[in-house]
């Protein structure tokens, strides 16, 4: 045959030993990397014959397929090529993949990476300012952080911005001043004065840092300094203030003395002058004949009766005083005194008494004018008037004469009635009284009765024996005529009744009969009896449910004293002591013979009952056991408890735990305020021995997994496996382990009190590879052994390379990576779509185990048709 390639034609011959052969051409032998190879079959010879052939086959030599991946990626990005991840840790490599034409394609990977786009913002802001970076706002409460801005870098990658803010301190100033009245202060164009003394101003950008400045203003004001010059002065007075003259023509005004106050403020002087009027005294008086008056050294008399005097400084205010004198004189005075007078009357003239014994005389007196007066006395007298009163009165009556009361204590006397006679003189009355002895009446009662009984009333008279007409009230009205002393009446009141004499009249006289004594009481016994506990133990009459320390007292009411008691046990005292729970009866009898009975049932406090539990000691402390009192009923608070019966401690309200107990038996005694006690035998258990078992060690083949099951005898509160990287579910007590190396797994479990227990299990990994590559296959389509591929156990992750060559080294089949045990990823005995002859072929395989190790296999395989 002839082979034409690259413009050259070469002759070849070949021996076909079995009737089937494959002609192999290497394009490189002809200096070709691409192009066309023409094979022309010329002649076929065997040992006996020669047959010409004229057949030509055209073979296209496809160019080698290759590509380059040269990219610049962002920090952290990666590219996956042919199943291999290329990133910053693995930026370069070469991959062989199948091209679209079925040939191998060489991919060269050469990655570079943009440097990380990182920036920082370090700023100092004013108080209250914020900075927005991306979607995050930074402020005084969030001053620092890191923000990733997607695609914000100039390369299109993410940009990372680190923010670190600080803040200027607030610029605050205080203005606290004291101003003079009327002054003001202007801050930031705002006027602050007495009407607006305080406020806050914000000066935009006024701080040294350029931030706003806050000024707090608080003004106070000095009190006005005011002096009042108020005087009352004499005519002609003047005063100069602030160079201004104030006098009668300018008596008032106000002067402001600039800066004259002690605090440097202005001082105000208010002037108010009052001028006294001219003092003129008028002396207009009348004197007795011969008298005179000296004024300012000048004598005024009958010859010089009038004139005017000026006294310098003579007024009370110290001003000049003018006195005008004008005198007059009285004429002489004579008076006559004559009768008639009433008997006993008298006249006193000039200290001398003139009466019936001294009726005449002459007296010189000082007159009403102050001058002497002559009185001439000549008296006459009327005759006297006398009358008598003599009467007999009832006892207790009285007679009033001229305002004087006459009675049994004052039966006689005389009274002068002023001006009562016809002459207008006094009248004399002689009084002489006599009295009838007092008459009295009263009722007495027979005493107490029982309900439905009859009582007796008795009438008692003194000063008379009757007969009398009488009415008795209080119960049903009783009226009697002609009753006498000692008379009795029967009554039957339904209730205690006070009987009284409502009216009484003597049949033989006019004097009244006095009712003496109080009402007569018929007492109707309403005897009632009760029994009350007088002992008190926290609201119970006895201290404990089984105690005999109570006291009960019988009390009677509504009966007639004295009252006597009879208890059901025969005792007669009004009280019983040392009693316990039970039923008690008493009968009471009063002075009226009436009786009453009652019964009382005593009950003590309910017995102490507690709900008691225990908490076992834990693994940390043998003294960590507890006795827990969950609830407590009965008894009387407060309560105590003891574990030895000797020393007691207070027991609080609510659930209470007695801590720090060793395991063992205890007698818990609970007593109340009155030492009522209940004992509870309690056993505190010791700490439970925790058990955790992972079972025996396990052996697996590389790539296999094994179940790890934990057996525990307690409630697991938390647990932890170590290591966890080869566990399917490290957050479960039972999990599946798939180690690639022999590994010791440890499980530590913790119960609720914190006690822990651990166990270990070793999983041995057999790394002996189980790889099987057949030595014969028969691609005849019978469904058995039609494909030549790699078979392996689970420890093999993938077949990375699998190639088949003919005996001349020509590559007939290549695949990988692929999972083993897949007939669809093997050689079907064909090359370029044509079945190959039965022959012995060479294979090359590389496998990768699950632990990353790789191993190669080489050998022969026989294709059988």
FENGIBEL-V519160 format. One record per run of one state. SS is the DSSP state (a for helix, b for strand, c for the rest). FROM is the first residue (numbers start at 0). TO is the last residue. If there is no record, write none. Layout:
ss & from & to
SS & FROM & TO
SS & FROM & TO
//
This chain:
ss & from & to
c & 0 & 0
b & 1 & 4
c & 5 & 6
b & 7 & 10
c & 11 & 25
a & 26 & 29
c & 30 & 33
b & 34 & 44
c & 45 & 48
b & 49 & 60
c & 61 & 63
b & 64 & 72
c & 73 & 77
b & 78 & 80
c & 81 & 82
b & 83 & 86
c & 87 & 88
b & 89 & 89
c & 90 & 90
b & 91 & 97
c & 98 & 102
b & 103 & 112
c & 113 & 115
b & 116 & 124
c & 125 & 129
b & 130 & 132
c & 133 & 134
b & 135 & 138
c & 139 & 140
b & 141 & 141
c & 142 & 142
b & 143 & 148
c & 149 & 157
b & 158 & 166
c & 167 & 169
b & 170 & 178
c & 179 & 183
b & 184 & 186
c & 187 & 188
b & 189 & 191
c & 192 & 196
b & 197 & 202
c & 203 & 211
b & 212 & 220
c & 221 & 223
b & 224 & 232
c & 233 & 237
b & 238 & 240
c & 241 & 242
b & 243 & 245
c & 246 & 250
b & 251 & 256
c & 257 & 265
b & 266 & 274
c & 275 & 277
b & 278 & 286
c & 287 & 291
b & 292 & 294
c & 295 & 296
b & 297 & 299
c & 300 & 304
b & 305 & 310
c & 311 & 319
b & 320 & 328
c & 329 & 331
b & 332 & 337
c & 338 & 339
b & 340 & 340
c & 341 & 345
b & 346 & 348
c & 349 & 350
b & 351 & 353
c & 354 & 358
b & 359 & 365
c & 366 & 370
b & 371 & 377
c & 378 & 379
b & 380 & 380
c & 381 & 383
b & 384 & 393
c & 394 & 397
b & 398 & 400
c & 401 & 402
b & 403 & 405
c & 406 & 410
b & 411 & 416
c & 417 & 425
b & 426 & 435
c & 436 & 437
b & 438 & 444
c & 445 & 447
b & 448 & 448
c & 449 & 453
b & 454 & 461
c & 462 & 464
b & 465 & 472
c & 473 & 476
b & 477 & 483
c & 484 & 486
b & 487 & 490
c & 491 & 495
b & 496 & 505
c & 506 & 511
b & 512 & 514
c & 515 & 518
b & 519 & 521
c & 522 & 522
b & 523 & 523
c & 524 & 526
b & 527 & 532
c & 533 & 535
b & 536 & 536
c & 537 & 538
b & 539 & 539
c & 540 & 548
b & 549 & 556
c & 557 & 562
b & 563 & 566
c & 567 & 573
b & 574 & 578
c & 579 & 580
b & 581 & 588
c & 589 & 593
b & 594 & 601
c & 602 & 607
b & 608 & 614
c & 615 & 623
b & 624 & 632
c & 633 & 637
b & 638 & 641
c & 642 & 647
b & 648 & 650
c & 651 & 654
b & 655 & 660
c & 661 & 662
b & 663 & 670
c & 671 & 675
b & 676 & 683
c & 684 & 690
b & 691 & 692
c & 693 & 696
b & 697 & 700
c & 701 & 704
b & 705 & 707
c & 708 & 709
b & 710 & 711
c & 712 & 716
b & 717 & 721
c & 722 & 725
b & 726 & 726
c & 727 & 733
b & 734 & 736
c & 737 & 741
b & 742 & 749
c & 750 & 754
b & 755 & 765
c & 766 & 769
b & 770 & 772
c & 773 & 774
b & 775 & 776
c & 777 & 786
b & 787 & 787
c & 788 & 788
b & 789 & 791
c & 792 & 794
b & 795 & 804
c & 805 & 809
b & 810 & 814
c & 815 & 816
b & 817 & 817
c & 818 & 821
a & 822 & 824
c & 825 & 825
b & 826 & 826
c & 827 & 828
b & 829 & 830
c & 831 & 832
b & 833 & 834
c & 835 & 837
b & 838 & 848
c & 849 & 852
b & 853 & 862
c & 863 & 864
//
